[in-house]
């Protein structure tokens, strides 16, 4: 399992908070269609008429409520209804996080192989690559491994970007297939 840094947790929280701000500005008819719990929708409606400090506290409370629910549907709803870019930002951050996990693991494995003066195989054991393949079955694992292997050996940024591109395109294919 890939550990999420504290900074990334804060970014994810701010992303959900931005979604809540967009949801709060919706009409009652639109709020009724939001794929969230009745309690969260009622609390969003309570945001109306509140002044600065109280509104900020209420938005933080609704954000906390929504974090306990599946967020994919809410971000998809915002993207569909308001043309929000929040869902796309979430996919980009996820791809960056997975890429960094793969690269860090590849660099560590390469360094370990050099310390014991052994050749480093392209088929090294990688939990991060296994997790990415489990998340996105359409991804080409060989290309992913090859790019990570080449980056760890040469530090050429093109390979680093290729890992991101592979993950991002597999995530996009999966998202389109779910629609």
MDAnalysis code that builds the backbone (N, CA, C; Angstrom):
import MDAnalysis as mda
import numpy as np

u = mda.Universe.empty(537, n_residues=179, atom_resindex=np.repeat(np.arange(179), 3), trajectory=True)
u.add_TopologyAttr("name", ["N", "CA", "C"] * 179)
u.add_TopologyAttr("resid", np.arange(1, 180))
u.add_TopologyAttr("resname", ["UNK", "UNK", "UNK", "UNK", "UNK", "UNK", "UNK", "UNK", "UNK", "UNK", "UNK", "UNK", "UNK", "UNK", "UNK", "UNK", "UNK", "UNK", "UNK", "UNK", "UNK", "UNK", "UNK", "UNK", "UNK", "UNK", "UNK", "UNK", "UNK", "UNK", "UNK", "UNK", "UNK", "UNK", "UNK", "UNK", "UNK", "UNK", "UNK", "UNK", "UNK", "UNK", "UNK", "UNK", "UNK", "UNK", "UNK", "UNK", "UNK", "UNK", "UNK", "UNK", "UNK", "UNK", "UNK", "UNK", "UNK", "UNK", "UNK", "UNK", "UNK", "UNK", "UNK", "UNK", "UNK", "UNK", "UNK", "UNK", "UNK", "UNK", "UNK", "UNK", "UNK", "UNK", "UNK", "UNK", "UNK", "UNK", "UNK", "UNK", "UNK", "UNK", "UNK", "UNK", "UNK", "UNK", "UNK", "UNK", "UNK", "UNK", "UNK", "UNK", "UNK", "UNK", "UNK", "UNK", "UNK", "UNK", "UNK", "UNK", "UNK", "UNK", "UNK", "UNK", "UNK", "UNK", "UNK", "UNK", "UNK", "UNK", "UNK", "UNK", "UNK", "UNK", "UNK", "UNK", "UNK", "UNK", "UNK", "UNK", "UNK", "UNK", "UNK", "UNK", "UNK", "UNK", "UNK", "UNK", "UNK", "UNK", "UNK", "UNK", "UNK", "UNK", "UNK", "UNK", "UNK", "UNK", "UNK", "UNK", "UNK", "UNK", "UNK", "UNK", "UNK", "UNK", "UNK", "UNK", "UNK", "UNK", "UNK", "UNK", "UNK", "UNK", "UNK", "UNK", "UNK", "UNK", "UNK", "UNK", "UNK", "UNK", "UNK", "UNK", "UNK", "UNK", "UNK", "UNK", "UNK", "UNK", "UNK", "UNK", "UNK", "UNK", "UNK", "UNK", "UNK", "UNK", "UNK"])
u.atoms.positions = np.array([
    [0.844, -1.188, 0.000],
    [0.000, 0.000, 0.000],
    [0.881, 1.240, 0.000],
    [0.550, 2.167, -0.851],
    [1.312, 3.404, -0.957],
    [0.882, 4.342, 0.157],
    [1.865, 4.827, 0.915],
    [1.552, 5.750, 1.999],
    [1.368, 7.153, 1.432],
    [0.382, 7.836, 1.971],
    [0.088, 9.189, 1.530],
    [0.744, 10.156, 2.504],
    [1.529, 11.072, 1.961],
    [2.206, 12.048, 2.817],
    [1.188, 13.001, 3.433],
    [1.610, 13.657, 4.470],
    [0.723, 14.602, 5.147],
    [0.334, 15.758, 4.214],
    [1.274, 16.196, 3.391],
    [0.991, 17.257, 2.430],
    [-0.057, 16.808, 1.424],
    [0.046, 15.562, 0.967],
    [-0.934, 15.039, 0.017],
    [-2.305, 14.914, 0.677],
    [-2.343, 14.521, 1.939],
    [-3.618, 14.453, 2.659],
    [-4.266, 15.837, 2.723],
    [-3.456, 16.854, 2.958],
    [-3.977, 18.228, 3.002],
    [-4.492, 18.657, 1.631],
    [-3.770, 18.300, 0.568],
    [-4.224, 18.644, -0.781],
    [-5.552, 17.972, -1.090],
    [-5.682, 16.704, -0.705],
    [-6.934, 15.984, -0.931],
    [-8.075, 16.625, -0.144],
    [-7.803, 17.034, 1.084],
    [-8.823, 17.689, 1.906],
    [-9.263, 18.996, 1.256],
    [-8.285, 19.787, 0.780],
    [-8.630, 21.057, 0.130],
    [-9.427, 20.832, -1.155],
    [-9.150, 19.736, -1.844],
    [-9.894, 19.399, -3.049],
    [-11.355, 19.092, -2.707],
    [-11.576, 18.338, -1.639],
    [-12.941, 18.030, -1.198],
    [-13.621, 19.310, -0.721],
    [-12.875, 20.154, -0.027],
    [-13.434, 21.423, 0.456],
    [-13.860, 22.318, -0.712],
    [-13.075, 22.330, -1.783],
    [-13.446, 23.102, -2.978],
    [-14.718, 22.538, -3.598],
    [-14.856, 21.214, -3.576],
    [-16.078, 20.584, -4.095],
    [-17.279, 20.997, -3.260],
    [-17.106, 21.051, -1.947],
    [-18.206, 21.457, -1.058],
    [-18.600, 22.900, -1.360],
    [-17.625, 23.765, -1.589],
    [-17.944, 25.165, -1.922],
    [-18.784, 25.244, -3.199],
    [-18.452, 24.406, -4.175],
    [-19.234, 24.388, -5.412],
    [-20.628, 23.825, -5.162],
    [-20.720, 22.803, -4.328],
    [-22.024, 22.186, -4.045],
    [-22.937, 23.136, -3.287],
    [-22.377, 23.887, -2.362],
    [-23.167, 24.806, -1.539],
    [-23.830, 25.878, -2.400],
    [-23.176, 26.253, -3.491],
    [-23.727, 27.307, -4.342],
    [-24.826, 26.809, -5.283],
    [-25.146, 25.521, -5.244],
    [-26.168, 24.956, -6.129],
    [-27.577, 25.208, -5.597],
    [-28.534, 25.117, -6.504],
    [-29.937, 25.271, -6.118],
    [-30.419, 23.992, -5.415],
    [-31.614, 24.078, -4.801],
    [-32.178, 22.913, -4.118],
    [-32.411, 21.761, -5.083],
    [-32.860, 22.066, -6.294],
    [-33.122, 21.016, -7.286],
    [-31.826, 20.289, -7.657],
    [-30.742, 21.037, -7.817],
    [-29.468, 20.413, -8.133],
    [-28.919, 19.633, -6.941],
    [-29.065, 20.181, -5.744],
    [-28.583, 19.488, -4.546],
    [-29.308, 18.160, -4.339],
    [-30.560, 18.101, -4.729],
    [-31.331, 16.862, -4.571],
    [-30.737, 15.737, -5.420],
    [-30.038, 16.082, -6.481],
    [-29.453, 15.072, -7.371],
    [-28.032, 14.684, -6.973],
    [-27.456, 15.356, -6.005],
    [-26.080, 15.068, -5.578],
    [-26.024, 13.672, -4.950],
    [-25.072, 12.830, -5.391],
    [-24.957, 11.480, -4.823],
    [-24.254, 11.497, -3.464],
    [-24.952, 12.049, -2.468],
    [-24.402, 12.138, -1.108],
    [-25.504, 11.767, -0.124],
    [-25.116, 11.599, 1.113],
    [-26.089, 11.231, 2.152],
    [-27.050, 12.390, 2.406],
    [-28.209, 12.046, 2.935],
    [-29.225, 13.062, 3.234],
    [-28.700, 14.061, 4.265],
    [-27.912, 13.570, 5.225],
    [-27.354, 14.454, 6.245],
    [-26.418, 15.488, 5.622],
    [-25.555, 15.048, 4.698],
    [-24.612, 15.970, 4.053],
    [-25.359, 17.011, 3.227],
    [-26.395, 16.593, 2.527],
    [-27.180, 17.529, 1.717],
    [-27.890, 18.541, 2.617],
    [-28.439, 18.063, 3.729],
    [-29.107, 18.976, 4.667],
    [-28.115, 19.984, 5.235],
    [-26.917, 19.539, 5.555],
    [-25.898, 20.455, 6.084],
    [-25.440, 21.448, 5.021],
    [-25.429, 21.028, 3.747],
    [-25.087, 21.964, 2.665],
    [-26.146, 23.059, 2.566],
    [-27.401, 22.673, 2.722],
    [-28.484, 23.656, 2.671],
    [-28.398, 24.623, 3.852],
    [-27.890, 24.146, 4.992],
    [-27.733, 24.997, 6.176],
    [-26.676, 26.088, 5.964],
    [-25.842, 25.942, 4.943],
    [-24.806, 26.935, 4.667],
    [-25.394, 28.243, 4.149],
    [-26.575, 28.185, 3.620],
    [-27.184, 29.389, 3.048],
    [-27.523, 30.384, 4.143],
    [-27.181, 31.608, 3.917],
    [-27.496, 32.663, 4.867],
    [-26.470, 32.839, 5.968],
    [-25.454, 31.994, 6.004],
    [-24.421, 32.131, 7.032],
    [-23.387, 33.171, 6.610],
    [-22.836, 33.839, 7.583],
    [-21.802, 34.847, 7.322],
    [-20.424, 34.187, 7.308],
    [-19.406, 34.956, 7.081],
    [-18.049, 34.479, 6.805],
    [-17.537, 33.375, 7.737],
    [-17.408, 33.648, 9.023],
    [-16.828, 32.673, 9.954],
    [-17.686, 31.428, 10.107],
    [-18.980, 31.638, 10.265],
    [-19.894, 30.503, 10.421],
    [-19.941, 29.672, 9.144],
    [-19.915, 30.328, 7.998],
    [-19.932, 29.621, 6.714],
    [-18.676, 28.763, 6.560],
    [-17.544, 29.318, 6.955],
    [-16.285, 28.582, 6.863],
    [-16.320, 27.325, 7.745],
    [-16.833, 27.471, 8.977],
    [-16.948, 26.309, 9.879],
    [-17.897, 25.267, 9.315],
    [-19.018, 25.712, 8.770],
    [-20.007, 24.789, 8.228],
    [-19.447, 24.029, 7.011],
    [-18.699, 24.724, 6.169],
    [-18.088, 24.068, 5.004],
    [-17.083, 23.019, 5.458],
    [-16.311, 23.325, 6.482],
    [-15.362, 22.350, 7.015],
    [-16.092, 21.136, 7.595],
    [-17.233, 21.368, 8.231],
    [-18.018, 20.264, 8.785],
    [-18.569, 19.383, 7.657],
    [-19.101, 20.000, 6.614],
    [-19.630, 19.235, 5.482],
    [-18.502, 18.474, 4.784],
    [-17.332, 19.090, 4.693],
    [-16.167, 18.421, 4.102],
    [-15.833, 17.165, 4.892],
    [-15.854, 17.264, 6.194],
    [-15.577, 16.112, 7.046],
    [-16.619, 15.011, 6.823],
    [-17.881, 15.403, 6.673],
    [-18.937, 14.419, 6.404],
    [-18.715, 13.726, 5.062],
    [-18.379, 14.497, 4.037],
    [-18.218, 13.933, 2.698],
    [-16.996, 13.028, 2.584],
    [-15.986, 13.253, 3.398],
    [-14.802, 12.397, 3.332],
    [-15.111, 10.968, 3.753],
    [-16.215, 10.765, 4.419],
    [-16.614, 9.428, 4.855],
    [-17.453, 8.724, 3.795],
    [-17.696, 9.390, 2.673],
    [-18.510, 8.846, 1.597],
    [-17.656, 8.638, 0.359],
    [-18.150, 7.820, -0.600],
    [-17.393, 7.673, -1.854],
    [-17.419, 8.978, -2.645],
    [-16.253, 9.522, -2.904],
    [-16.144, 10.847, -3.519],
    [-16.157, 10.818, -5.044],
    [-15.877, 9.671, -5.636],
    [-15.814, 9.600, -7.093],
    [-17.107, 10.061, -7.740],
    [-18.226, 9.624, -7.195],
    [-19.525, 9.989, -7.767],
    [-19.792, 11.487, -7.619],
    [-19.385, 12.053, -6.507],
    [-19.614, 13.483, -6.273],
    [-18.783, 14.322, -7.243],
    [-17.506, 13.949, -7.428],
    [-16.666, 14.692, -8.367],
    [-17.167, 14.520, -9.800],
    [-17.627, 13.324, -10.153],
    [-18.185, 13.108, -11.490],
    [-19.439, 13.959, -11.682],
    [-20.268, 14.048, -10.642],
    [-21.479, 14.863, -10.708],
    [-21.119, 16.327, -10.936],
    [-20.156, 16.839, -10.190],
    [-19.728, 18.234, -10.352],
    [-19.167, 18.485, -11.751],
    [-18.430, 17.527, -12.247],
    [-17.861, 17.667, -13.583],
    [-18.963, 17.715, -14.630],
    [-19.979, 16.891, -14.441],
    [-21.075, 16.828, -15.402],
    [-21.970, 18.060, -15.324],
    [-22.327, 18.470, -14.117],
    [-23.294, 19.557, -13.938],
    [-22.651, 20.933, -14.107],
    [-21.476, 21.119, -13.526],
    [-20.871, 22.452, -13.521],
    [-19.616, 22.565, -14.377],
    [-19.187, 21.445, -14.972],
    [-17.954, 21.497, -15.746],
    [-16.731, 21.676, -14.866],
    [-16.802, 21.188, -13.651],
    [-15.730, 21.349, -12.676],
    [-14.483, 20.569, -13.081],
    [-13.327, 21.117, -12.792],
    [-12.045, 20.469, -13.080],
    [-11.516, 19.692, -11.874],
    [-12.285, 19.629, -10.786],
    [-11.809, 18.979, -9.567],
    [-11.558, 17.486, -9.780],
    [-12.425, 16.833, -10.550],
    [-12.247, 15.400, -10.806],
    [-10.962, 15.151, -11.588],
    [-10.725, 15.979, -12.597],
    [-9.520, 15.840, -13.398],
    [-8.272, 16.068, -12.538],
    [-8.325, 17.051, -11.649],
    [-7.195, 17.313, -10.749],
    [-6.918, 16.115, -9.851],
    [-7.974, 15.453, -9.383],
    [-7.785, 14.269, -8.541],
    [-7.055, 13.170, -9.302],
    [-7.435, 12.945, -10.573],
    [-6.770, 11.919, -11.380],
    [-5.303, 12.273, -11.620],
    [-5.027, 13.546, -11.855],
    [-3.648, 13.954, -12.075],
    [-2.800, 13.741, -10.825],
    [-3.337, 14.105, -9.665],
    [-2.589, 13.918, -8.415],
    [-2.374, 12.432, -8.127],
    [-3.380, 11.622, -8.415],
    [-3.236, 10.182, -8.195],
    [-2.132, 9.623, -9.100],
    [-2.115, 10.033, -10.366],
    [-1.089, 9.562, -11.302],
    [0.300, 10.010, -10.853],
    [0.417, 11.246, -10.380],
    [1.708, 11.732, -9.886],
    [2.177, 10.933, -8.677],
    [1.255, 10.662, -7.778],
    [1.598, 9.921, -6.566],
    [2.048, 8.498, -6.912],
    [1.335, 7.839, -7.820],
    [1.706, 6.479, -8.217],
    [3.050, 6.475, -8.953],
    [3.260, 7.472, -9.822],
    [4.540, 7.570, -10.530],
    [5.685, 7.730, -9.539],
    [5.522, 8.612, -8.577],
    [6.585, 8.841, -7.601],
    [6.869, 7.593, -6.774],
    [5.832, 6.839, -6.443],
    [6.031, 5.602, -5.687],
    [6.827, 4.588, -6.513],
    [6.501, 4.473, -7.795],
    [7.220, 3.538, -8.676],
    [8.673, 3.974, -8.828],
    [8.892, 5.247, -9.065],
    [10.249, 5.755, -9.268],
    [11.082, 5.577, -7.999],
    [10.526, 5.915, -6.852],
    [11.275, 5.760, -5.597],
    [11.639, 4.306, -5.350],
    [10.708, 3.407, -5.640],
    [10.976, 1.986, -5.453],
    [12.046, 1.500, -6.439],
    [11.978, 1.965, -7.682],
    [12.976, 1.578, -8.687],
    [14.362, 2.096, -8.306],
    [14.433, 3.341, -7.862],
    [15.728, 3.904, -7.454],
    [16.315, 3.134, -6.280],
    [15.471, 2.785, -5.318],
    [15.949, 2.028, -4.161],
    [16.432, 0.638, -4.573],
    [15.678, -0.022, -5.439],
    [16.062, -1.351, -5.901],
    [17.373, -1.300, -6.690],
    [17.524, -0.292, -7.534],
    [18.748, -0.134, -8.315],
    [19.937, 0.121, -7.395],
    [19.723, 0.966, -6.401],
    [20.787, 1.271, -5.445],
    [21.178, 0.021, -4.643],
    [20.191, -0.765, -4.238],
    [20.466, -2.004, -3.510],
    [21.274, -2.980, -4.365],
    [20.934, -3.095, -5.641],
    [21.656, -3.990, -6.546],
    [23.102, -3.525, -6.730],
    [23.302, -2.215, -6.802],
    [24.665, -1.695, -6.946],
    [25.500, -1.939, -5.694],
    [24.878, -1.858, -4.529],
    [25.619, -2.054, -3.284],
    [26.146, -3.472, -3.153],
    [25.370, -4.441, -3.627],
    [25.821, -5.836, -3.553],
    [26.502, -6.261, -4.849],
    [26.728, -5.311, -5.748],
    [27.415, -5.523, -7.019],
    [26.788, -6.644, -7.838],
    [25.474, -6.584, -7.942],
    [24.711, -7.523, -8.744],
    [24.059, -6.777, -9.906],
    [23.872, -7.455, -11.027],
    [23.147, -6.787, -12.119],
    [21.687, -6.568, -11.715],
    [21.136, -5.459, -12.148],
    [19.751, -5.120, -11.791],
    [18.836, -5.505, -12.938],
    [17.927, -6.402, -12.668],
    [17.015, -6.919, -13.688],
    [15.806, -6.007, -13.865],
    [15.275, -5.988, -15.064],
    [14.073, -5.216, -15.343],
    [12.852, -5.818, -14.632],
    [12.962, -7.061, -14.223],
    [11.850, -7.751, -13.549],
    [11.987, -7.727, -12.031],
    [12.551, -6.648, -11.477],
    [12.691, -6.563, -10.036],
    [11.316, -6.582, -9.376],
    [11.273, -6.999, -8.117],
    [10.009, -7.062, -7.386],
    [9.562, -5.646, -7.033],
    [8.325, -5.303, -7.422],
    [7.826, -3.955, -7.185],
    [6.390, -3.991, -6.701],
    [6.195, -3.591, -5.457],
    [4.842, -3.493, -4.899],
    [4.060, -2.371, -5.573],
    [4.723, -1.259, -5.870],
    [4.049, -0.110, -6.480],
    [3.530, -0.454, -7.869],
    [4.334, -1.154, -8.662],
    [3.879, -1.548, -10.005],
    [2.736, -2.547, -9.889],
    [2.821, -3.468, -8.937],
    [1.727, -4.423, -8.734],
    [0.437, -3.702, -8.366],
    [0.552, -2.667, -7.542],
    [-0.631, -1.907, -7.156],
    [-1.217, -1.148, -8.347],
    [-0.361, -0.559, -9.175],
    [-0.837, 0.172, -10.351],
    [-1.524, -0.787, -11.326],
    [-0.948, -1.953, -11.532],
    [-1.550, -2.943, -12.430],
    [-2.891, -3.412, -11.879],
    [-2.992, -3.543, -10.558],
    [-4.274, -3.935, -9.951],
    [-5.320, -2.828, -10.114],
    [-4.897, -1.570, -9.997],
    [-5.824, -0.443, -10.164],
    [-6.267, -0.271, -11.607],
    [-5.317, -0.431, -12.526],
    [-5.574, -0.185, -13.941],
    [-5.134, -1.401, -14.763],
    [-5.995, -2.392, -14.919],
    [-5.611, -3.611, -15.645],
    [-5.212, -3.358, -17.105],
    [-5.650, -2.256, -17.695],
    [-5.340, -1.979, -19.102],
    [-3.918, -1.470, -19.310],
    [-3.201, -1.182, -18.240],
    [-1.856, -0.609, -18.378],
    [-0.879, -1.661, -18.897],
    [0.066, -1.219, -19.691],
    [1.094, -2.102, -20.225],
    [2.206, -2.195, -19.176],
    [2.220, -3.296, -18.435],
    [3.181, -3.442, -17.338],
    [4.621, -3.447, -17.832],
    [4.855, -4.055, -18.985],
    [6.223, -4.115, -19.502],
    [6.757, -2.712, -19.817],
    [5.936, -1.871, -20.451],
    [6.357, -0.496, -20.741],
    [6.619, 0.284, -19.458],
    [5.744, 0.067, -18.468],
    [5.892, 0.747, -17.186],
    [7.200, 0.349, -16.511],
    [7.463, -0.952, -16.467],
    [8.706, -1.454, -15.875],
    [9.926, -0.946, -16.638],
    [9.821, -0.986, -17.958],
    [10.933, -0.548, -18.790],
    [11.263, 0.925, -18.551],
    [10.232, 1.766, -18.484],
    [10.462, 3.195, -18.248],
    [11.058, 3.438, -16.865],
    [10.552, 2.743, -15.864],
    [11.089, 2.889, -14.502],
    [12.544, 2.404, -14.452],
    [12.807, 1.295, -15.128],
    [14.157, 0.727, -15.175],
    [15.115, 1.714, -15.849],
    [14.704, 2.270, -16.975],
    [15.550, 3.215, -17.695],
    [15.779, 4.496, -16.893],
    [14.737, 4.967, -16.209],
    [14.900, 6.187, -15.420],
    [15.874, 5.964, -14.262],
    [15.725, 4.837, -13.566],
    [16.604, 4.566, -12.425],
    [18.065, 4.468, -12.869],
    [18.296, 3.945, -14.048],
    [19.670, 3.786, -14.535],
    [20.253, 5.069, -15.112],
    [19.407, 5.898, -15.766],
    [19.950, 7.041, -16.492],
    [19.533, 8.411, -15.954],
    [18.444, 8.468, -15.199],
    [17.866, 9.708, -14.666],
    [17.422, 10.662, -15.788],
    [17.085, 10.109, -16.938],
    [16.585, 10.916, -18.046],
    [15.112, 11.215, -17.779],
    [14.780, 12.505, -17.753],
    [13.423, 12.935, -17.399],
    [12.346, 12.419, -18.347],
    [12.721, 12.105, -19.572],
    [11.749, 11.577, -20.536],
    [11.118, 10.286, -20.044],
    [11.897, 9.443, -19.391],
    [11.376, 8.187, -18.848],
    [10.442, 8.462, -17.666],
    [10.798, 9.453, -16.882],
    [9.976, 9.870, -15.736],
    [8.600, 10.336, -16.221],
    [8.593, 11.148, -17.271],
    [7.334, 11.641, -17.843],
    [6.546, 10.511, -18.493],
    [7.256, 9.544, -19.072],
    [6.589, 8.411, -19.720],
    [5.826, 7.569, -18.696],
    [6.374, 7.404, -17.513],
    [5.676, 6.659, -16.456],
    [4.362, 7.363, -16.130],
    [4.418, 8.676, -15.974],
    [3.202, 9.453, -15.698],
    [2.195, 9.305, -16.836],
    [2.673, 9.424, -18.073],
    [1.791, 9.330, -19.228],
    [1.098, 7.970, -19.292],
    [1.830, 6.894, -19.015],
    [1.251, 5.552, -19.034],
    [0.152, 5.405, -17.974],
    [0.434, 5.884, -16.770],
    [-0.544, 5.778, -15.685],
    [-1.761, 6.641, -15.987],
    [-1.516, 7.849, -16.446],
    [-2.622, 8.782, -16.729],
    [-3.522, 8.260, -17.846],
    [-2.937, 7.695, -18.894],
    [-3.754, 7.187, -20.000],
    [-4.545, 5.952, -19.574],
    [-3.961, 5.097, -18.734],
    [-4.696, 3.922, -18.245],
    [-5.851, 4.359, -17.348],
    [-5.627, 5.379, -16.535],
    [-6.696, 5.891, -15.672],
    [-7.813, 6.502, -16.516],
    [-7.443, 7.221, -17.558],
    [-8.436, 7.840, -18.434],
    [-9.253, 6.783, -19.175],
    [-8.596, 5.733, -19.661],
    [-9.309, 4.631, -20.332],
    [-10.311, 3.993, -19.383],
    [-9.877, 3.765, -18.146],
    [-10.760, 3.148, -17.166],
    [-11.940, 4.058, -16.841],
    [-11.698, 5.354, -16.720],
    [-12.767, 6.304, -16.413],
    [-13.785, 6.350, -17.544],
    [-13.321, 6.350, -18.780],
    [-14.222, 6.371, -19.936],
    [-15.037, 5.079, -20.013],
    [-14.398, 3.955, -19.706],
    [-15.104, 2.671, -19.741],
    [-16.207, 2.605, -18.694],
    [-16.024, 3.311, -17.573],
    [-17.039, 3.310, -16.507],
    [-18.230, 4.167, -16.839],
    [-18.084, 5.118, -17.774],
    [-19.185, 6.002, -18.135],
    [-20.148, 5.293, -18.996],
])
